[in-house]
């Protein structure tokens, strides 16, 4: 698992303003735009790439780790994930 992206995930889970920005990205694009997500992470000083985000999402989709309340809300909303090679529905 990419340590920088995992650190960004934890940072976002503790930051309501960042969560609002993530929600805005999803609402504006009707998906998890990984380019916008990566840009947001980089703005917050996390050194991540779109490929890191793709790998991270694939990893958390395939494991039994618990999601935060915020992450559960995002998944429950049924927002598709734009992974650059098509859209995947969670």
matplotlib code that plots the C-alpha trace (Angstrom):
import matplotlib.pyplot as plt

x = [0.0, 1.3, 2.3, 1.8, -1.7, -2.6, -1.4, -3.5, -6.5, -6.0, -5.5, -8.7, -10.6, -9.6, -10.2, -13.8, -12.8, -10.9, -13.9, -16.1, -13.6, -13.7, -17.5, -17.4, -15.1, -17.5, -20.6, -19.0, -17.7, -20.2, -17.3, -14.0, -11.9, -8.4, -6.7, -8.5, -8.0, -4.3, -4.1, -5.8, -3.5, -0.4, -1.8, -1.9, 1.8, 1.3, 3.6, 1.1, 0.3, -2.8, -1.3, -0.9, -4.6, -5.6, -3.5, -4.8, -8.4, -7.9, -6.2, -8.9, -11.6, -10.0, -9.4, -11.4, -10.1, -12.8, -13.7, -14.2, -17.7, -16.9, -15.6, -18.8, -20.9, -19.0, -19.4, -23.1, -23.8, -22.7, -20.3, -18.5, -14.7, -13.0, -9.8, -8.6, -9.5, -13.2, -15.6, -16.0, -19.0, -18.3]
y = [0.0, 3.5, 5.1, 8.7, 8.0, 6.2, 9.2, 11.5, 9.2, 9.5, 13.3, 13.6, 11.6, 14.1, 17.2, 18.3, 21.1, 18.6, 16.2, 19.0, 19.5, 15.8, 15.8, 18.8, 16.9, 13.9, 16.1, 18.2, 15.2, 12.5, 10.3, 10.1, 12.0, 10.6, 13.5, 16.0, 13.8, 13.6, 17.4, 17.9, 15.5, 17.2, 20.6, 19.2, 18.2, 14.5, 13.1, 10.9, 10.2, 9.1, 5.6, 5.6, 6.5, 3.7, 1.1, 2.3, 2.1, -1.4, -2.5, -1.2, -2.6, -6.0, -6.1, -6.2, -3.0, -0.8, 2.4, 5.6, 7.1, 9.6, 6.9, 4.8, 7.8, 8.3, 4.6, 4.5, 7.4, 5.1, 7.5, 5.8, 5.9, 7.3, 5.4, 6.8, 3.6, 3.8, 4.2, 1.7, 1.6, 0.9]
z = [0.0, -0.9, 2.4, 1.1, -0.2, 3.0, 5.0, 2.8, 3.4, 7.2, 6.9, 4.9, 7.5, 10.2, 8.2, 7.6, 5.1, 3.0, 3.1, 1.8, -1.1, -1.8, -1.8, -4.2, -6.6, -6.6, -7.1, -9.8, -11.8, -10.8, -10.1, -8.1, -10.5, -9.6, -11.3, -9.1, -6.1, -6.7, -7.2, -3.9, -2.2, -3.7, -2.6, 0.9, 0.5, -0.1, -2.8, -4.7, -8.4, -10.2, -10.4, -6.6, -6.3, -8.7, -6.8, -3.4, -4.5, -5.9, -2.7, -0.4, -2.6, -2.1, 1.6, 4.8, 6.4, 8.0, 6.2, 8.1, 8.5, 5.7, 3.4, 4.0, 3.2, -0.1, -1.0, 0.1, -2.3, -5.1, -6.6, -9.5, -9.6, -12.7, -12.8, -16.1, -18.0, -17.5, -14.6, -11.9, -9.6, -5.9]

ax = plt.figure().add_subplot(projection="3d")
ax.plot(x, y, z, "-o")
ax.set_aspect("equal")
plt.show()
